[in-house]
Amino acid sequence: MAFAIDFPESYYREFLADYTRKRDWLCEALASLGFRVYPPEGSYYLLVDITSIGFDDDLEFCRMLPERAGVAAIPCSLFWKDRSQGRHLVRFCFCKQEETLEEGIGRLRRWLK
């Protein structure tokens, strides 16, 4: 924080614009694959409802996703006291290079088809 406090205002404007663009792009890309997407307002994770593509257990989904699709997601049920309330949600992170996001969507697209 002490280092970043002296950054020019333009750095923060560009940072926000970059993350907003990546967020919007990933939301649209995941929606085009059939996911019900819940865009964040202040985070670099977005939530998707996996029931929209035929899954109902976030842990099972996140365990098999890297092997089958080559992509990682974070199960959300672990954030709930009652795990059943979040079993239908997983998190994807968009604070990555654009090429990485594009590759991830390509992998998901190939896996889902």
SVG drawing of the C-alpha trace seen along z (x, -y; Angstrom):
<svg xmlns="http://www.w3.org/2000/svg" viewBox="-30 -11 37 46">
<polyline fill="none" stroke="black" stroke-width="0.4" points="0.0,0.0 2.7,-2.4 4.4,-1.9 1.1,-2.2 -0.2,-5.3 2.2,-7.4 1.0,-6.0 -0.6,-8.6 -4.4,-8.7 -4.1,-7.5 -2.8,-4.1 -6.0,-3.5 -8.2,-4.6 -6.4,-2.2 -6.4,0.6 -10.2,0.2 -10.9,0.0 -8.8,3.1 -10.5,5.2 -13.9,4.0 -13.2,5.0 -12.0,8.4 -14.9,8.9 -17.4,8.0 -15.7,10.2 -15.6,13.2 -19.2,12.8 -20.3,12.7 -18.1,15.6 -19.4,17.8 -23.0,16.8 -22.5,17.8 -21.5,21.3 -24.8,21.7 -23.7,20.6 -26.0,18.3 -23.5,15.6 -23.6,13.3 -21.2,10.4 -19.3,9.0 -19.4,5.3 -16.1,5.2 -14.2,8.4 -12.1,10.2 -14.2,13.3 -17.5,13.9 -20.0,16.5 -21.7,18.9 -24.6,21.3 -23.6,24.7 -27.1,26.1 -27.6,24.1 -25.2,26.6 -26.5,29.7 -24.4,30.0 -25.5,29.6 -22.4,30.2 -19.8,27.5 -17.1,29.7 -17.6,32.5 -17.6,30.0 -14.4,28.3 -12.6,31.6 -13.3,32.9 -13.0,29.6 -9.1,29.4 -8.9,33.0 -11.7,32.8 -11.5,29.2 -8.1,28.0 -9.6,25.2 -9.9,24.5 -12.8,23.0 -13.4,22.5 -16.3,24.2 -18.6,21.7 -20.4,24.0 -17.4,23.9 -18.2,20.2 -21.7,21.1 -22.4,22.5 -25.0,24.7 -23.1,26.1 -26.4,26.9 -27.0,23.2 -23.9,22.7 -23.6,26.1 -24.8,24.7 -22.2,21.9 -18.6,21.8 -16.2,18.9 -14.0,18.0 -11.2,15.4 -10.6,12.8 -7.5,11.1 -5.4,12.9 -3.8,12.1 -6.3,11.8 -4.6,14.8 -5.1,17.0 -8.8,16.0 -9.3,16.7 -7.6,20.1 -9.7,21.0 -12.9,20.2 -11.7,22.1 -11.1,25.2 -14.5,24.9 -16.1,24.5 -14.4,27.7 -15.3,29.6 -19.0,28.6 -19.6,29.4"/>
</svg>
